[in-house]
């Protein structure tokens, strides 16, 4: 193997018009300088964004198409999809809020009425469960299936 490498070097030297190897390296154009701040990447291409084709569903409260299905709330006893903002506005209309109270999303399908207090940042007045814990609507199952198949 070493002999083969040596022969290859010798052949390259002869092909470069008899110029010694040390001078050859000096005559070569310098490689473009790479920025130290930019990391060296093995693959320069970026993956195309994943596009999901969800069935367009209408909000049960306002009737408009839900553009962002990932933020839809399963509203009501049947878990129909609704805009997050529509659910929040509906709860504000139903509940009698004082001026220092507001409705916020608490998580896991629950909203909460919070009251601002001077001593602490806020206190919870009431929790309102909008989504049923045991019910996973078909439209949400379809989203999960499609997201997992694209991973």
Protein Blocks (a to p, Z undefined) as FASTA:
>chain_A
ZZmmmmmmmmmmmmnnopafklmmmmpccdddddfklccdfblcdcddddddddddddfk
lopacfblmlpccedjkopacdfklmmmmmmmmpccdfkbccddebghiacdddddfklm
bdcfbdcdfbdfklccfklmmmmmmmmmmZZ
